[in-house]
Amino acid sequence: MNTMMTTKKTTALARQVLQALLDEVTLTPKPGLVDLRSRGAHTDLNWALMCHSACALQPVFQAMADAGAAIDDDDALRQRIGAIGREGEAVMMAATGGVNTHRGAIWALGLLVTAAAQLQERGDSLAPSAVAARAGTLARLTDRSAPLDTSNKGQLACRQYHVGGARGQALAGFPHVLDVGLPALRAARARGDNDTTARLNALLAIIASLDDTCVLSRGGVAALLAVQAGASQVLAAGGAGTRAGTQALLALETKMLELNVSPGGAADLLAATLFLDGLAMGEHHGKA
């Protein structure tokens, strides 16, 4: 293994994770979520804090990518990235003064960047389906040092409402990224939408069908159904790039603020979508 070359590649992967997180939070206007205009439905978050947190986490994603490139045994790799992830949560909390900005992203993008580094080291394809499948394989292995009960809002919502949450998405190989987010992103681009509109439509497609534990934990099933229906209405009106779609998007935002809910799970999956999309485009350009 050429260590210098591997480090260069894993550094690039960690940078792509950071870019995906920055692109997600900067995307504007997002209903209920932090963006360039507002805090969304949050009182403890803002755009600058989210960017600061993402930058603080870049070395964490680098460490996961390094582990993926260096450790060939899947079980040993799972234990290592589990430890790095817990260290990453501590880094996040220290950077934000105790605010949970990116717990779900550390989990989802940590698995994906590890998988991408592992496949890259083996000389395999970084196609989204391949990276997501490898990440799912790692997620299904037991992290023996993980606390059984974290008592975080996402875990409590999974129990109360019998949904899979972020963990379920990873165990299943990120179906909302592969089957919802990426197809919506690419369909929007194919019809001529600009990057912002395409990303908003991908986010709305995810929101429309995801049992988002962030929404459930704040507003319950009624709020989730209202949010899903609102996102579906934006898409049915032609998406975020049309006048009718924009009006529906603003109505959805008003509704979310009234309900005091924020689709944070969908935001994490959008970041994962943008990361895998970036990998695929990089691989395509590399072969061109």
C-alpha contacts under 8 A as a table, 3 or more apart, distances in Angstrom:
res1	aa1	res2	aa2	distance
1	M	6	T	7.51
2	N	5	M	5.44
2	N	6	T	6.10
3	T	6	T	5.03
3	T	7	T	6.03
4	M	7	T	5.19
4	M	8	K	6.27
5	M	8	K	5.12
5	M	9	K	6.33
6	T	9	K	5.10
6	T	10	T	6.16
6	T	66	D	7.89
6	T	69	A	7.17
6	T	121	E	7.42
7	T	10	T	5.11
7	T	11	T	5.92
7	T	66	D	6.98
8	K	11	T	5.16
8	K	12	A	6.30
9	K	12	A	5.10
9	K	13	L	6.36
9	K	117	A	7.90
10	T	13	L	4.94
10	T	14	A	6.20
10	T	62	Q	6.18
10	T	65	A	5.37
10	T	66	D	5.96
10	T	69	A	7.70
10	T	117	A	6.37
11	T	14	A	5.17
11	T	15	R	6.20
11	T	62	Q	5.89
11	T	65	A	7.91
12	A	15	R	5.03
12	A	16	Q	6.28
13	L	16	Q	5.02
13	L	17	V	6.43
13	L	62	Q	7.40
13	L	65	A	7.15
13	L	113	V	6.66
13	L	116	A	7.88
13	L	117	A	7.45
14	A	17	V	5.09
14	A	18	L	6.34
14	A	58	Q	5.97
14	A	59	P	7.44
14	A	61	F	5.28
14	A	62	Q	4.88
14	A	65	A	7.02
14	A	113	V	7.19
15	R	18	L	5.01
15	R	19	Q	6.13
15	R	58	Q	6.89
16	Q	19	Q	4.94
16	Q	20	A	6.16
16	Q	275	F	6.40
16	Q	278	G	7.40
17	V	20	A	5.10
17	V	21	L	6.33
17	V	58	Q	7.58
17	V	61	F	7.37
17	V	109	L	6.97
17	V	113	V	7.39
17	V	275	F	5.97
18	L	21	L	5.17
18	L	22	L	6.18
18	L	54	A	6.13
18	L	55	C	6.64
18	L	57	L	7.91
18	L	58	Q	6.05
19	Q	22	L	5.07
19	Q	23	D	5.92
19	Q	275	F	7.91
20	A	23	D	5.06
20	A	24	E	6.09
20	A	271	A	5.18
20	A	272	A	7.27
20	A	274	L	5.52
20	A	275	F	5.34
21	L	24	E	5.14
21	L	25	V	6.36
21	L	51	C	7.96
21	L	54	A	6.44
21	L	271	A	5.56
22	L	25	V	5.38
22	L	26	T	5.98
22	L	51	C	6.21
22	L	54	A	7.07
23	D	26	T	5.19
23	D	27	L	6.02
23	D	271	A	7.59
24	E	27	L	5.37
24	E	267	A	6.91
24	E	270	L	6.82
24	E	271	A	5.59
25	V	34	V	6.37
25	V	35	D	5.45
25	V	36	L	7.75
25	V	47	W	6.72
25	V	50	M	7.09
25	V	51	C	7.59
26	T	35	D	5.33
26	T	36	L	5.76
26	T	47	W	7.33
27	L	30	K	6.76
27	L	35	D	6.18
27	L	36	L	7.40
27	L	196	T	6.55
27	L	199	R	7.62
27	L	200	L	7.42
28	T	35	D	5.52
28	T	36	L	6.14
28	T	37	R	7.24
28	T	196	T	7.54
28	T	200	L	8.00
29	P	35	D	6.59
29	P	36	L	7.72
29	P	37	R	7.32
30	K	33	L	5.56
30	K	34	V	7.21
30	K	35	D	6.43
30	K	40	G	7.88
30	K	200	L	7.28
30	K	253	E	7.66
31	P	40	G	6.82
31	P	249	L	7.20
31	P	250	L	7.54
31	P	252	L	6.55
31	P	253	E	4.31
31	P	254	T	7.95
31	P	256	M	6.88
31	P	262	S	7.58
32	G	39	R	7.93
32	G	40	G	4.28
32	G	41	A	5.02
32	G	42	H	7.97
32	G	253	E	5.87
32	G	256	M	5.58
32	G	257	L	6.20
32	G	260	N	7.81
32	G	261	V	6.35
32	G	262	S	4.57
32	G	263	P	6.74
33	L	39	R	6.55
33	L	40	G	4.38
33	L	41	A	6.39
33	L	42	H	7.56
33	L	262	S	5.62
33	L	263	P	6.82
33	L	264	G	7.14
33	L	267	A	7.99
34	V	37	R	7.77
34	V	38	S	5.84
34	V	39	R	4.42
34	V	40	G	4.89
34	V	41	A	7.78
34	V	42	H	7.44
34	V	45	L	7.05
34	V	46	N	5.93
34	V	47	W	6.05
35	D	38	S	5.65
35	D	39	R	6.61
35	D	40	G	7.31
35	D	46	N	7.51
35	D	47	W	5.81
36	L	47	W	6.13
38	S	46	N	7.09
38	S	47	W	7.75
39	R	42	H	5.43
39	R	43	T	6.75
39	R	45	L	6.04
39	R	46	N	5.07
39	R	47	W	7.23
40	G	257	L	7.17
40	G	262	S	7.20
41	A	256	M	7.34
41	A	257	L	5.60
41	A	260	N	5.35
41	A	261	V	5.86
41	A	262	S	5.78
42	H	45	L	5.73
42	H	46	N	7.94
42	H	262	S	7.67
44	D	99	V	7.12
45	L	49	L	6.42
45	L	50	M	7.03
45	L	99	V	7.77
45	L	101	T	7.44
46	N	49	L	5.43
46	N	50	M	6.28
47	W	50	M	5.19
47	W	51	C	6.24
48	A	51	C	5.15
48	A	52	H	6.10
49	L	52	H	5.00
49	L	53	S	6.09
49	L	96	T	6.75
50	M	53	S	5.11
50	M	54	A	6.18
50	M	101	T	6.21
51	C	54	A	5.08
51	C	55	C	6.22
52	H	55	C	5.27
52	H	56	A	6.20
52	H	95	A	7.35
52	H	96	T	7.82
53	S	56	A	5.07
53	S	57	L	6.27
53	S	92	M	5.96
53	S	95	A	6.09
53	S	96	T	6.46
53	S	101	T	6.82
53	S	102	H	7.45
54	A	57	L	5.15
54	A	58	Q	6.55
54	A	102	H	7.57
55	C	58	Q	5.35
56	A	59	P	7.04
56	A	91	V	7.13
56	A	92	M	6.90
56	A	95	A	6.75
57	L	60	V	5.09
57	L	61	F	6.49
57	L	88	G	6.66
57	L	91	V	7.07
57	L	92	M	6.72
58	Q	61	F	5.24
58	Q	62	Q	6.16
59	P	62	Q	4.76
59	P	63	A	6.09
60	V	63	A	5.10
60	V	64	M	6.39
60	V	84	I	6.80
60	V	85	G	7.46
60	V	87	E	7.98
60	V	88	G	5.73
61	F	64	M	5.03
61	F	65	A	6.14
61	F	106	I	7.90
61	F	109	L	7.92
61	F	110	G	6.02
61	F	113	V	6.96
62	Q	65	A	5.06
62	Q	66	D	6.06
63	A	66	D	5.00
63	A	67	A	6.17
63	A	84	I	7.24
64	M	67	A	5.04
64	M	68	G	6.19
64	M	81	I	5.76
64	M	84	I	6.82
64	M	110	G	6.45
64	M	113	V	6.95
64	M	114	T	5.39
65	A	68	G	4.97
65	A	69	A	6.27
65	A	113	V	5.64
65	A	114	T	4.63
65	A	115	A	7.83
65	A	116	A	7.59
65	A	117	A	5.24
65	A	118	Q	7.68
66	D	69	A	5.20
66	D	70	A	6.10
66	D	114	T	7.71
66	D	117	A	7.23
67	A	70	A	5.11
67	A	71	I	5.64
67	A	77	L	6.65
67	A	80	R	7.25
67	A	81	I	7.15
67	A	114	T	6.99
68	G	71	I	5.79
68	G	72	D	7.53
68	G	77	L	6.78
68	G	113	V	7.98
68	G	114	T	4.64
68	G	115	A	6.38
68	G	116	A	7.72
68	G	117	A	5.20
68	G	118	Q	4.59
69	A	72	D	7.59
69	A	114	T	7.67
69	A	117	A	5.14
69	A	118	Q	4.78
69	A	120	Q	7.58
69	A	121	E	5.47
70	A	118	Q	7.85
71	I	74	D	7.47
71	I	76	A	7.13
71	I	77	L	5.72
72	D	77	L	7.24
72	D	118	Q	7.80
73	D	76	A	5.46
73	D	77	L	6.09
74	D	77	L	4.94
74	D	78	R	6.04
74	D	138	L	6.79
75	D	78	R	5.06
75	D	79	Q	6.40
75	D	138	L	7.94
75	D	141	L	6.78
76	A	79	Q	5.26
76	A	80	R	6.28
77	L	80	R	5.06
77	L	81	I	6.17
78	R	81	I	5.41
78	R	82	G	6.04
78	R	138	L	6.17
78	R	139	A	7.69
78	R	141	L	6.73
78	R	142	T	7.52
78	R	143	D	6.30
79	Q	82	G	5.18
79	Q	83	A	6.39
79	Q	143	D	5.53
79	Q	144	R	6.94
79	Q	145	S	7.43
80	R	83	A	5.24
80	R	84	I	6.30
81	I	84	I	4.80
81	I	85	G	5.91
81	I	110	G	7.75
81	I	114	T	7.95
82	G	85	G	5.07
82	G	86	R	6.41
82	G	143	D	6.19
82	G	145	S	7.65
82	G	146	A	7.18
83	A	86	R	5.25
83	A	87	E	6.27
83	A	145	S	7.64
84	I	87	E	4.98
84	I	88	G	5.95
85	G	88	G	4.77
85	G	89	E	6.33
85	G	106	I	6.45
85	G	107	W	6.99
85	G	110	G	7.32
86	R	89	E	5.14
86	R	90	A	6.58
87	E	90	A	5.15
87	E	91	V	6.30
88	G	91	V	4.89
88	G	92	M	6.11
88	G	106	I	7.23
89	E	92	M	4.99
89	E	93	M	6.15
89	E	103	R	6.50
89	E	106	I	7.59
90	A	93	M	5.11
90	A	94	A	6.11
91	V	94	A	5.17
91	V	95	A	6.13
92	M	95	A	5.10
92	M	96	T	6.14
92	M	98	G	7.79
92	M	99	V	7.90
92	M	100	N	7.37
92	M	101	T	7.38
92	M	102	H	7.38
93	M	96	T	5.23
93	M	97	G	5.70
93	M	98	G	4.34
93	M	99	V	5.91
93	M	100	N	6.67
94	A	97	G	5.44
94	A	98	G	6.32
95	A	98	G	7.76
96	T	99	V	5.35
96	T	100	N	7.67
96	T	101	T	7.65
100	N	103	R	6.20
102	H	105	A	4.99
102	H	106	I	6.09
103	R	106	I	5.27
103	R	107	W	6.61
104	G	107	W	5.24
104	G	108	A	6.21
104	G	166	A	6.61
104	G	265	G	7.18
104	G	268	D	6.37
105	A	108	A	5.09
105	A	109	L	5.40
105	A	110	G	7.25
105	A	268	D	5.42
105	A	271	A	7.79
105	A	272	A	7.98
106	I	109	L	5.64
106	I	110	G	5.16
107	W	110	G	5.22
107	W	111	L	6.26
107	W	166	A	7.83
108	A	111	L	5.48
108	A	112	L	6.38
108	A	166	A	7.22
108	A	170	A	6.69
108	A	268	D	7.46
108	A	269	L	7.75
108	A	272	A	7.02
109	L	112	L	4.87
109	L	113	V	5.87
109	L	271	A	7.96
109	L	272	A	6.05
110	G	113	V	5.37
110	G	114	T	6.12
111	L	114	T	5.20
111	L	115	A	6.13
111	L	135	A	5.21
111	L	136	G	7.93
111	L	138	L	7.26
111	L	139	A	7.12
112	L	115	A	5.06
112	L	116	A	6.06
112	L	131	V	6.42
112	L	132	A	6.49
112	L	134	R	7.98
112	L	135	A	5.34
112	L	272	A	7.80
113	V	116	A	4.98
113	V	117	A	6.12
114	T	117	A	5.24
114	T	118	Q	6.21
114	T	135	A	7.38
115	A	118	Q	5.08
115	A	119	L	6.17
115	A	131	V	5.69
115	A	132	A	7.61
115	A	134	R	5.52
115	A	135	A	5.15
115	A	138	L	7.88
116	A	119	L	5.21
116	A	120	Q	5.96
116	A	126	L	6.32
116	A	131	V	5.55
117	A	120	Q	4.99
117	A	121	E	6.04
118	Q	121	E	5.23
118	Q	122	R	6.41
119	L	122	R	5.11
119	L	123	G	6.20
119	L	124	D	5.01
119	L	125	S	6.74
119	L	126	L	6.81
119	L	131	V	7.41
120	Q	123	G	5.00
120	Q	124	D	5.73
120	Q	125	S	7.17
120	Q	126	L	6.97
121	E	124	D	7.62
125	S	130	A	6.83
126	L	130	A	6.26
126	L	131	V	5.88
126	L	279	L	6.46
126	L	280	A	6.39
126	L	283	E	6.96
127	A	130	A	5.32
127	A	131	V	6.32
127	A	276	L	7.68
127	A	279	L	7.35
127	A	280	A	5.49
127	A	283	E	7.93
128	P	131	V	5.24
128	P	132	A	5.96
128	P	178	L	7.08
128	P	276	L	5.36
128	P	277	D	7.09
128	P	279	L	7.64
128	P	280	A	6.55
129	S	132	A	5.21
129	S	133	A	5.97
129	S	178	L	6.76
130	A	133	A	5.19
130	A	134	R	6.20
131	V	134	R	5.22
131	V	135	A	6.12
131	V	276	L	7.82
132	A	135	A	5.01
132	A	136	G	6.08
132	A	173	G	5.17
132	A	174	F	6.13
132	A	178	L	7.89
133	A	136	G	5.02
133	A	137	T	6.28
133	A	173	G	5.12
134	R	137	T	5.08
134	R	138	L	6.43
134	R	173	G	7.76
135	A	138	L	5.16
135	A	139	A	6.12
135	A	170	A	7.05
135	A	173	G	6.57
136	G	139	A	4.93
136	G	140	R	6.22
136	G	170	A	5.33
136	G	171	L	5.01
136	G	172	A	6.09
136	G	173	G	4.27
136	G	174	F	7.31
137	T	140	R	5.37
137	T	141	L	6.92
137	T	171	L	7.37
137	T	173	G	7.64
138	L	141	L	5.47
139	A	142	T	7.65
139	A	167	R	7.98
139	A	170	A	6.08
139	A	171	L	5.52
140	R	171	L	5.53
143	D	146	A	5.55
147	P	150	T	6.19
150	T	155	Q	7.25
151	S	155	Q	6.35
151	S	156	L	6.23
152	N	155	Q	5.55
152	N	156	L	6.35
153	K	156	L	5.13
153	K	157	A	6.07
153	K	213	T	7.83
153	K	214	C	7.51
153	K	217	S	6.26
154	G	157	A	5.15
154	G	158	C	6.24
154	G	165	G	6.83
154	G	166	A	7.89
154	G	213	T	5.45
154	G	214	C	6.47
154	G	217	S	7.01
155	Q	158	C	5.11
155	Q	159	R	6.45
155	Q	165	G	7.64
156	L	159	R	5.25
156	L	160	Q	6.14
156	L	217	S	7.69
157	A	160	Q	5.04
157	A	161	Y	5.83
157	A	162	H	7.70
157	A	163	V	7.66
157	A	213	T	5.68
157	A	214	C	7.98
157	A	216	L	6.37
157	A	217	S	5.34
158	C	161	Y	5.52
158	C	162	H	5.23
158	C	163	V	4.83
158	C	164	G	5.94
158	C	165	G	6.03
158	C	213	T	6.72
159	R	162	H	5.25
159	R	163	V	7.19
161	Y	216	L	7.80
163	V	168	G	7.83
163	V	211	D	6.79
163	V	213	T	7.84
164	G	167	R	6.24
164	G	168	G	4.06
164	G	169	Q	6.75
165	G	168	G	5.25
165	G	169	Q	6.41
165	G	211	D	7.19
165	G	212	D	6.72
165	G	213	T	5.83
165	G	265	G	7.73
166	A	169	Q	5.17
166	A	170	A	6.43
166	A	265	G	6.99
167	R	170	A	5.23
167	R	171	L	6.16
168	G	171	L	5.08
168	G	172	A	6.15
169	Q	172	A	5.31
169	Q	173	G	6.33
169	Q	174	F	4.76
169	Q	175	P	6.54
169	Q	176	H	7.31
170	A	173	G	5.07
170	A	174	F	5.15
171	L	174	F	7.41
172	A	175	P	6.50
174	F	177	V	5.42
174	F	178	L	6.42
175	P	178	L	5.13
175	P	179	D	5.44
175	P	180	V	7.30
176	H	179	D	5.44
176	H	180	V	4.94
176	H	181	G	6.09
176	H	206	I	6.47
176	H	210	L	7.48
176	H	269	L	7.25
177	V	180	V	5.65
177	V	181	G	4.69
177	V	182	L	5.91
177	V	206	I	7.96
177	V	269	L	6.21
177	V	270	L	7.31
177	V	272	A	6.89
177	V	273	T	5.35
178	L	181	G	6.37
178	L	182	L	5.66
178	L	183	P	7.24
178	L	273	T	7.67
179	D	182	L	6.71
179	D	183	P	6.34
180	V	183	P	5.63
180	V	184	A	6.06
180	V	202	A	7.42
180	V	205	A	6.37
180	V	206	I	6.07
181	G	184	A	5.32
181	G	185	L	6.12
181	G	202	A	4.90
181	G	203	L	6.78
181	G	205	A	6.54
181	G	206	I	5.89
181	G	269	L	7.72
181	G	270	L	6.65
181	G	273	T	5.96
182	L	185	L	5.03
182	L	186	R	6.12
182	L	202	A	7.02
182	L	273	T	5.94
182	L	277	D	7.10
183	P	186	R	5.19
183	P	187	A	5.93
183	P	202	A	7.89
184	A	187	A	5.12
184	A	188	A	6.06
184	A	198	A	7.56
184	A	201	N	6.55
184	A	202	A	4.89
184	A	205	A	6.67
185	L	188	A	5.32
185	L	189	R	6.36
185	L	198	A	5.23
185	L	199	R	5.96
185	L	201	N	6.76
185	L	202	A	4.94
186	R	189	R	5.08
186	R	190	A	6.05
186	R	198	A	7.58
187	A	190	A	5.00
187	A	191	R	6.42
188	A	191	R	5.38
188	A	192	G	6.60
188	A	193	D	5.40
188	A	197	T	7.63
188	A	198	A	4.93
188	A	201	N	7.08
189	R	192	G	5.13
189	R	193	D	5.01
189	R	194	N	6.68
189	R	195	D	7.35
189	R	198	A	5.91
190	A	193	D	7.35
193	D	196	T	7.93
193	D	197	T	5.74
193	D	198	A	5.59
193	D	241	G	6.93
194	N	197	T	5.45
194	N	198	A	6.03
195	D	198	A	5.12
195	D	199	R	6.07
196	T	199	R	5.27
196	T	200	L	6.17
197	T	200	L	5.04
197	T	201	N	6.12
197	T	240	A	5.80
197	T	241	G	5.70
198	A	201	N	5.16
198	A	202	A	6.23
199	R	202	A	4.99
199	R	203	L	6.18
199	R	270	L	7.93
200	L	203	L	5.03
200	L	204	L	6.14
200	L	240	A	6.50
201	N	204	L	5.00
201	N	205	A	6.10
201	N	235	L	7.14
201	N	239	G	6.01
201	N	240	A	6.13
202	A	205	A	5.13
202	A	206	I	6.36
202	A	270	L	7.16
203	L	206	I	5.17
203	L	207	I	6.17
203	L	266	A	6.65
203	L	267	A	6.97
203	L	270	L	5.84
204	L	207	I	4.96
204	L	208	A	5.98
204	L	231	A	5.28
204	L	232	S	7.33
204	L	234	V	7.68
204	L	235	L	7.25
205	A	208	A	5.16
205	A	209	S	6.83
205	A	231	A	7.07
205	A	232	S	7.28
205	A	235	L	7.46
206	I	209	S	5.70
206	I	210	L	5.82
206	I	266	A	5.90
206	I	269	L	7.72
206	I	270	L	7.65
207	I	210	L	5.39
207	I	212	D	7.53
207	I	227	V	7.37
207	I	228	Q	5.89
207	I	231	A	6.32
207	I	263	P	6.95
207	I	266	A	5.66
208	A	227	V	7.24
208	A	228	Q	4.09
208	A	229	A	6.51
208	A	230	G	7.60
208	A	231	A	5.10
208	A	232	S	5.37
209	S	228	Q	6.31
210	L	228	Q	7.71
210	L	266	A	7.05
211	D	216	L	7.68
211	D	224	L	7.19
212	D	215	V	5.44
212	D	216	L	6.27
212	D	224	L	7.26
212	D	263	P	6.31
212	D	264	G	7.42
212	D	265	G	5.39
212	D	266	A	6.66
213	T	216	L	4.77
213	T	217	S	5.77
213	T	265	G	6.57
214	C	217	S	5.36
214	C	218	R	6.55
214	C	261	V	7.50
214	C	262	S	6.44
214	C	263	P	5.81
214	C	264	G	5.54
214	C	265	G	6.00
215	V	218	R	5.39
215	V	219	G	5.82
215	V	220	G	6.91
215	V	223	A	6.88
215	V	224	L	5.86
215	V	261	V	5.37
215	V	262	S	5.74
215	V	263	P	5.59
215	V	264	G	7.55
216	L	219	G	5.28
216	L	220	G	4.26
216	L	221	V	6.01
216	L	223	A	7.09
216	L	224	L	6.05
217	S	220	G	6.10
218	R	260	N	7.22
218	R	261	V	5.86
219	G	222	A	7.00
219	G	223	A	5.00
219	G	224	L	7.08
219	G	259	L	6.71
219	G	260	N	7.44
219	G	261	V	6.34
220	G	223	A	5.61
220	G	224	L	6.44
221	V	224	L	5.01
221	V	225	L	6.17
222	A	225	L	5.27
222	A	226	A	6.25
223	A	226	A	5.07
223	A	227	V	6.12
223	A	259	L	6.80
223	A	261	V	7.61
224	L	227	V	5.13
224	L	228	Q	6.09
225	L	228	Q	5.12
225	L	229	A	6.03
226	A	229	A	5.17
226	A	230	G	6.08
227	V	230	G	5.08
227	V	231	A	6.23
227	V	252	L	7.13
227	V	255	K	7.86
227	V	256	M	6.97
228	Q	231	A	5.26
228	Q	232	S	6.21
229	A	232	S	5.05
229	A	233	Q	6.19
230	G	233	Q	5.07
230	G	234	V	6.50
230	G	248	A	7.39
230	G	249	L	7.70
230	G	251	A	7.87
230	G	252	L	5.33
231	A	234	V	5.23
231	A	235	L	6.53
231	A	249	L	7.40
231	A	252	L	6.96
232	S	235	L	5.18
232	S	236	A	6.05
233	Q	236	A	4.93
233	Q	237	A	6.09
233	Q	245	G	7.81
233	Q	248	A	6.57
234	V	237	A	5.17
234	V	238	G	6.74
234	V	239	G	5.32
234	V	240	A	6.71
234	V	244	A	7.77
234	V	245	G	4.78
234	V	246	T	7.30
234	V	248	A	5.06
234	V	249	L	5.69
235	L	238	G	5.27
235	L	239	G	4.20
235	L	240	A	7.28
235	L	245	G	6.75
236	A	239	G	6.75
236	A	245	G	7.75
237	A	242	T	7.47
237	A	244	A	5.60
237	A	245	G	4.81
237	A	248	A	7.41
238	G	241	G	7.18
238	G	242	T	5.81
238	G	244	A	7.13
238	G	245	G	5.54
239	G	242	T	6.06
239	G	245	G	4.88
239	G	246	T	7.43
240	A	243	R	7.89
240	A	245	G	4.97
240	A	246	T	5.23
240	A	249	L	6.88
241	G	245	G	6.59
241	G	246	T	6.75
242	T	245	G	4.97
242	T	246	T	6.02
243	R	246	T	5.12
243	R	247	Q	6.35
244	A	247	Q	5.15
244	A	248	A	6.24
245	G	248	A	5.01
245	G	249	L	6.04
246	T	249	L	4.92
246	T	250	L	6.24
247	Q	250	L	5.19
247	Q	251	A	6.25
248	A	251	A	4.98
248	A	252	L	6.15
249	L	252	L	5.01
249	L	253	E	6.23
250	L	253	E	5.00
250	L	254	T	6.25
251	A	254	T	5.11
251	A	255	K	6.23
252	L	255	K	5.03
252	L	256	M	6.17
253	E	256	M	5.12
253	E	257	L	6.24
254	T	257	L	5.25
254	T	258	E	6.19
255	K	258	E	5.05
255	K	259	L	6.20
256	M	259	L	5.02
256	M	260	N	5.76
256	M	261	V	5.37
256	M	262	S	6.86
257	L	260	N	4.69
257	L	261	V	6.47
263	P	266	A	5.44
263	P	267	A	6.46
264	G	267	A	4.93
264	G	268	D	6.35
265	G	268	D	5.25
265	G	269	L	6.42
266	A	269	L	5.05
266	A	270	L	6.10
267	A	270	L	4.99
267	A	271	A	6.32
268	D	271	A	5.11
268	D	272	A	6.32
269	L	272	A	4.84
269	L	273	T	6.04
270	L	273	T	4.83
270	L	274	L	6.17
271	A	274	L	5.09
271	A	275	F	6.17
272	A	275	F	5.05
272	A	276	L	6.25
273	T	276	L	5.34
273	T	277	D	5.99
274	L	277	D	5.00
274	L	278	G	6.02
275	F	278	G	5.16
275	F	279	L	6.35
276	L	279	L	5.04
276	L	280	A	6.19
277	D	280	A	5.14
277	D	281	M	6.18
278	G	281	M	5.16
278	G	282	G	6.04
279	L	282	G	5.08
279	L	283	E	6.15
280	A	283	E	5.14
280	A	284	H	6.13
281	M	284	H	4.99
281	M	285	H	6.11
282	G	285	H	5.18
282	G	286	G	6.02
283	E	286	G	4.94
283	E	287	K	6.36
284	H	287	K	5.29
284	H	288	A	6.17
285	H	288	A	4.96
